[in-house]
Amino acid sequence: MSQDQQASSSSSSSRFLPAKSWQHFAAGGLGGMCGAIVTSPFDVVKTRLQSDLFRQKHSTINVVGGSAGSVVVGAPRAPSNLLYNFVETGHILRDIYREESPRALFKGLGPTLVGVIPARSINFFTYGNGKQIIANTFNDGKENSYVHLCAAAIAGIATGSATNPIWVVKTRLQLEASTRKSATNGQRFAGSSWIMIKKIMREEGVRGFYKGLSASYLGVTEGTIQWVLYERLKKLSAGTEGRGGMQQWLGMLGSAGTAKCVASLITYPHEVIRTRLRQPSVNGVMKYTGLLQTLRLVIAEEGARSLYGGLSAHLMRVVPNAAVMYSIYEGVLYWGA
């Protein structure tokens, strides 16, 4: 084979299988794992605030007689504003710790890690290699926002389809109440992952593991916005233009956190809808059965504001999560180059 033919063959191979493509897989999984562990308590709070099963318990705060923060069913809710929402998140974390045990703050972490590691690995692998393939195939090897958008959308669909069953199990676990007594007796809380898997299979069949998949596909827009913004902000950040040290690290943190915050604010209602769709049945009846049905029912019963339930806890989780995840991802790619 001539040198020209070898070069052509090498170029064709790199076009469809970029060099060191495995690094995106490993870096994404490692970053996702670290971020999930650090921010797990906020994930529990967010899930509960999104669900109407815990709305009555956690949406009212008694401020009479100096007992601010006490949860009292039927008490008038404090004025809703951004600052209060963050304070409310703190109260709920405290109540879960007191009433259910510290372990309850990490409910669902097992299936979260089981889901996060492959989810982030698949997402970063598909996106990192996809943008190179799309650019080489359709844009003369040049990356731009359109290339990033297409790669992010494909990555989101692939990730959602592969990991939806894991997120269903995680959501069900987080919505199961557990008492301090059962925890201190050394018993595993009722919703262990395996027990929950068998319960879903027995009561709902295989289709039960794909509850909320339509909302997950709708959520692809969040990942798409996040990736496109991150790429743009990374270019604008002086800390990521070939400069090392603290400036480069801070640039990555700022770009990742800002991109995730903006994307979450724009697309957050799909998170609430997805959580409602994944809720267990009550007395054998599934209250939420479809994307549009859930949207209409939530607005009719609770108002449009409820579509942003748990937003404060969500932001407190996903912004630092994204900063940790993307910095680890970029670091692994940098040191593996």
C-alpha positions as CSV (number, residue, x, y, z in Angstrom):
1,M,0.0,0.0,0.0
2,S,1.4,3.4,-1.0
3,Q,1.9,6.3,1.5
4,D,-1.0,8.2,0.0
5,Q,-3.3,5.2,0.4
6,Q,-2.1,4.7,4.0
7,A,-2.7,8.4,4.7
8,S,-6.2,8.2,3.1
9,S,-7.0,5.0,5.1
10,S,-5.8,6.7,8.3
11,S,-7.8,9.8,7.6
12,S,-10.9,7.7,6.9
13,S,-10.4,5.7,10.2
14,S,-9.9,8.8,12.3
15,R,-13.0,10.4,10.8
16,F,-15.3,7.7,12.1
17,L,-13.3,6.7,15.2
18,P,-11.4,9.6,16.6
19,A,-8.1,8.8,18.4
20,K,-8.4,8.0,22.1
21,S,-12.1,8.1,21.9
22,W,-12.3,5.9,25.1
23,Q,-11.0,8.9,27.1
24,H,-14.4,10.7,26.8
25,F,-16.1,7.6,28.2
26,A,-13.8,7.3,31.2
27,A,-13.6,11.0,31.9
28,G,-17.4,11.4,31.8
29,G,-18.0,8.5,34.1
30,L,-15.5,9.7,36.7
31,G,-16.7,13.2,36.6
32,G,-20.3,12.2,36.9
33,M,-19.6,9.9,39.9
34,C,-17.7,12.6,41.9
35,G,-20.4,15.2,41.2
36,A,-23.3,12.8,42.2
37,I,-21.7,11.8,45.5
38,V,-21.0,15.4,46.6
39,T,-24.5,16.7,45.8
40,S,-26.7,13.7,46.6
41,P,-28.6,15.3,49.5
42,F,-29.8,18.1,47.3
43,D,-31.0,15.5,44.7
44,V,-33.2,13.9,47.4
45,V,-34.7,17.3,48.3
46,K,-35.3,18.2,44.7
47,T,-37.1,15.0,44.0
48,R,-39.4,15.4,47.0
49,L,-40.3,19.0,46.2
50,Q,-41.1,18.0,42.6
51,S,-43.5,15.3,43.8
52,D,-47.0,16.0,45.1
53,L,-46.7,13.0,47.5
54,F,-44.4,15.1,49.8
55,R,-45.8,18.6,48.9
56,Q,-48.1,18.8,52.0
57,K,-45.4,17.8,54.4
58,H,-42.6,20.0,53.1
59,S,-44.5,23.0,51.7
60,T,-45.6,24.6,55.0
61,I,-43.5,26.2,57.6
62,N,-44.6,27.4,61.1
63,V,-43.0,30.7,62.1
64,V,-45.0,31.2,65.3
65,G,-43.5,31.3,68.8
66,G,-39.9,31.3,67.6
67,S,-40.1,27.8,66.1
68,A,-39.1,28.9,62.7
69,G,-38.7,26.1,60.3
70,S,-40.9,23.6,62.0
71,V,-43.0,21.6,59.6
72,V,-46.7,21.8,60.5
73,V,-49.4,20.5,58.2
74,G,-52.0,23.1,57.5
75,A,-49.9,26.1,58.5
76,P,-49.8,29.0,56.0
77,R,-46.9,28.9,53.7
78,A,-44.3,31.6,53.9
79,P,-44.1,34.0,51.0
80,S,-42.5,32.4,48.0
81,N,-39.4,34.0,46.7
82,L,-35.9,32.9,45.7
83,L,-34.3,33.6,49.1
84,Y,-37.0,31.7,50.9
85,N,-36.7,28.8,48.5
86,F,-33.1,28.3,49.5
87,V,-34.0,28.6,53.2
88,E,-36.7,26.0,52.6
89,T,-34.2,23.6,51.1
90,G,-32.1,23.9,54.3
91,H,-35.2,23.2,56.4
92,I,-36.0,20.1,54.5
93,L,-32.5,18.8,54.7
94,R,-32.6,19.3,58.4
95,D,-36.0,17.6,58.7
96,I,-34.9,14.6,56.7
97,Y,-31.9,14.3,58.9
98,R,-33.9,14.5,62.1
99,E,-37.0,12.5,61.1
100,E,-35.5,9.8,58.9
101,S,-31.8,9.6,59.7
102,P,-28.6,10.9,58.0
103,R,-28.7,7.9,55.7
104,A,-31.9,9.2,54.2
105,L,-30.0,12.1,52.7
106,F,-28.4,9.7,50.4
107,K,-31.5,7.7,49.4
108,G,-31.2,6.5,45.9
109,L,-27.5,7.2,45.7
110,G,-26.8,3.5,44.7
111,P,-29.0,3.6,41.6
112,T,-27.9,7.2,41.1
113,L,-24.3,6.1,40.8
114,V,-25.3,3.0,38.7
115,G,-27.2,5.4,36.4
116,V,-24.8,8.4,36.5
117,I,-21.6,6.6,35.6
118,P,-22.9,4.9,32.4
119,A,-25.1,8.0,31.6
120,R,-22.3,10.4,31.8
121,S,-19.9,8.0,30.1
122,I,-22.4,7.5,27.2
123,N,-23.2,11.3,27.0
124,F,-19.6,12.5,27.0
125,F,-18.4,9.7,24.8
126,T,-21.2,10.3,22.3
127,Y,-20.8,14.1,22.4
128,G,-17.0,14.2,22.4
129,N,-16.6,11.9,19.5
130,G,-19.8,12.9,17.8
131,K,-18.8,16.5,17.4
132,Q,-15.6,15.4,15.7
133,I,-17.3,13.0,13.4
134,I,-20.0,15.5,12.4
135,A,-17.4,18.2,11.9
136,N,-15.2,16.0,9.7
137,T,-18.1,14.6,7.7
138,F,-20.2,17.7,7.2
139,N,-18.1,20.8,8.0
140,D,-14.6,20.3,6.7
141,G,-13.3,19.4,10.2
142,K,-14.4,22.7,11.7
143,E,-16.5,22.9,14.9
144,N,-19.2,25.5,15.4
145,S,-22.4,25.9,17.4
146,Y,-24.4,23.9,14.8
147,V,-22.0,20.9,15.2
148,H,-22.2,21.2,18.9
149,L,-26.0,21.3,18.9
150,C,-26.3,18.2,16.7
151,A,-23.8,16.2,18.7
152,A,-25.5,17.2,22.0
153,A,-28.9,16.3,20.8
154,I,-27.8,12.8,19.6
155,A,-25.9,12.3,22.9
156,G,-29.0,13.2,24.9
157,I,-31.3,10.8,23.1
158,A,-28.8,8.0,23.4
159,T,-28.3,8.6,27.1
160,G,-32.0,8.9,27.9
161,S,-32.9,5.8,26.1
162,A,-30.2,3.7,27.8
163,T,-30.6,4.8,31.4
164,N,-34.2,5.6,31.9
165,P,-35.0,2.4,33.9
166,I,-32.3,3.3,36.4
167,W,-33.7,6.8,37.0
168,V,-37.2,5.3,37.5
169,V,-35.8,3.1,40.3
170,K,-33.9,6.0,41.8
171,T,-37.0,8.3,41.8
172,R,-39.2,5.6,43.5
173,L,-36.6,5.0,46.2
174,Q,-36.3,8.7,47.0
175,L,-40.1,9.0,47.3
176,E,-40.3,6.2,49.8
177,A,-40.5,7.5,53.4
178,S,-38.3,5.8,55.9
179,T,-38.3,6.3,59.7
180,R,-35.4,6.7,62.0
181,K,-36.5,3.7,63.9
182,S,-36.2,1.3,61.0
183,A,-32.8,2.7,60.1
184,T,-31.4,2.4,63.6
185,N,-32.6,-1.2,63.9
186,G,-30.1,-1.9,61.2
187,Q,-32.7,-2.9,58.7
188,R,-32.4,-2.0,55.1
189,F,-34.9,0.6,54.2
190,A,-37.9,-0.8,52.4
191,G,-36.9,0.5,49.0
192,S,-33.7,-1.3,48.3
193,S,-32.9,-1.2,44.7
194,W,-33.5,-4.9,44.1
195,I,-36.8,-4.9,45.9
196,M,-37.9,-1.9,44.0
197,I,-37.0,-3.4,40.7
198,K,-39.0,-6.5,41.5
199,K,-41.9,-4.4,42.6
200,I,-42.0,-2.3,39.5
201,M,-41.7,-5.5,37.3
202,R,-44.5,-7.2,39.2
203,E,-46.9,-4.3,39.3
204,E,-46.2,-2.5,36.0
205,G,-44.2,-4.8,33.8
206,V,-41.3,-3.7,31.6
207,R,-43.2,-0.6,30.6
208,G,-42.9,0.7,34.1
209,F,-39.2,1.1,33.7
210,Y,-39.7,3.6,30.9
211,K,-42.0,6.0,32.8
212,G,-41.0,9.5,32.1
213,L,-39.1,8.7,28.9
214,S,-41.0,11.2,26.9
215,A,-40.1,13.9,29.4
216,S,-36.5,12.7,29.2
217,Y,-36.5,13.2,25.5
218,L,-38.0,16.7,26.1
219,G,-35.1,17.2,28.5
220,V,-32.6,16.7,25.7
221,T,-33.1,20.4,25.1
222,E,-31.4,21.1,28.4
223,G,-28.3,19.1,27.6
224,T,-28.2,20.6,24.1
225,I,-28.3,24.2,25.5
226,Q,-25.8,23.3,28.2
227,W,-23.2,21.9,25.8
228,V,-23.6,24.7,23.3
229,L,-23.3,27.4,26.0
230,Y,-20.4,25.6,27.6
231,E,-18.4,25.5,24.3
232,R,-19.1,29.2,23.7
233,L,-18.2,30.2,27.3
234,K,-15.1,28.1,27.2
235,K,-13.9,30.0,24.2
236,L,-14.7,33.3,25.7
237,S,-12.9,32.5,28.9
238,A,-9.3,33.6,29.0
239,G,-8.6,30.9,31.5
240,T,-9.2,28.1,28.9
241,E,-7.3,29.6,26.0
242,G,-4.1,27.6,26.5
243,R,-3.3,29.1,29.9
244,G,-2.6,26.7,32.7
245,G,-2.9,26.8,36.4
246,M,-5.6,28.3,38.5
247,Q,-6.9,30.6,35.8
248,Q,-7.7,27.7,33.4
249,W,-9.3,25.7,36.2
250,L,-11.5,28.6,37.3
251,G,-12.5,29.2,33.7
252,M,-13.7,25.6,33.3
253,L,-15.6,25.8,36.6
254,G,-17.3,29.1,35.7
255,S,-18.2,28.0,32.1
256,A,-19.7,24.7,33.3
257,G,-21.6,26.2,36.2
258,T,-23.0,29.1,34.2
259,A,-24.0,26.9,31.3
260,K,-25.8,24.4,33.6
261,C,-27.6,27.2,35.5
262,V,-28.9,28.9,32.3
263,A,-30.0,25.6,30.7
264,S,-31.7,24.5,33.9
265,L,-33.7,27.7,34.3
266,I,-34.9,27.5,30.7
267,T,-36.0,23.8,30.7
268,Y,-36.7,23.0,34.4
269,P,-40.5,22.2,34.1
270,H,-39.6,19.0,32.3
271,E,-37.9,17.8,35.4
272,V,-41.1,18.2,37.4
273,I,-43.2,16.4,34.8
274,R,-40.7,13.6,34.6
275,T,-40.7,13.1,38.4
276,R,-44.6,13.0,38.4
277,L,-44.6,10.4,35.6
278,R,-42.2,8.2,37.6
279,Q,-44.3,8.3,40.8
280,P,-45.7,5.0,42.1
281,S,-49.4,4.3,41.9
282,V,-51.6,5.3,44.8
283,N,-54.2,2.6,45.7
284,G,-53.4,1.0,42.3
285,V,-54.2,4.2,40.4
286,M,-51.6,6.0,38.3
287,K,-52.4,9.7,38.6
288,Y,-50.0,10.8,35.9
289,T,-50.1,8.9,32.6
290,G,-48.7,11.0,29.8
291,L,-46.6,14.1,29.1
292,L,-49.5,16.5,28.1
293,Q,-51.9,15.0,30.6
294,T,-49.4,15.6,33.4
295,L,-48.7,19.1,32.3
296,R,-52.4,20.0,32.1
297,L,-53.2,18.3,35.4
298,V,-50.3,19.9,37.4
299,I,-51.2,23.4,36.1
300,A,-55.0,22.9,36.8
301,E,-54.5,21.6,40.3
302,E,-51.5,23.4,41.5
303,G,-50.8,26.3,39.2
304,A,-48.0,27.0,36.8
305,R,-45.6,27.9,39.6
306,S,-45.6,24.3,40.7
307,L,-43.7,23.5,37.5
308,Y,-40.7,25.1,39.3
309,G,-41.1,23.1,42.5
310,G,-37.7,22.1,43.9
311,L,-35.8,24.6,41.7
312,S,-33.6,26.0,44.5
313,A,-32.5,22.5,45.6
314,H,-32.0,21.6,41.9
315,L,-29.7,24.6,41.3
316,M,-27.8,24.0,44.5
317,R,-27.1,20.5,43.2
318,V,-26.6,20.8,39.5
319,V,-24.4,23.9,39.4
320,P,-21.6,22.6,41.6
321,N,-22.2,19.1,40.1
322,A,-21.6,20.5,36.6
323,A,-18.5,22.4,37.7
324,V,-17.0,19.3,39.3
325,M,-18.0,17.0,36.5
326,Y,-16.7,19.1,33.6
327,S,-13.5,20.1,35.4
328,I,-12.7,16.4,36.0
329,Y,-13.7,15.6,32.4
330,E,-11.5,18.3,30.9
331,G,-8.7,17.3,33.3
332,V,-8.7,13.7,32.3
333,L,-8.7,14.7,28.6
334,Y,-5.9,17.1,29.2
335,W,-3.6,14.7,31.1
336,G,-4.4,11.9,28.7
337,A,-3.6,13.9,25.6
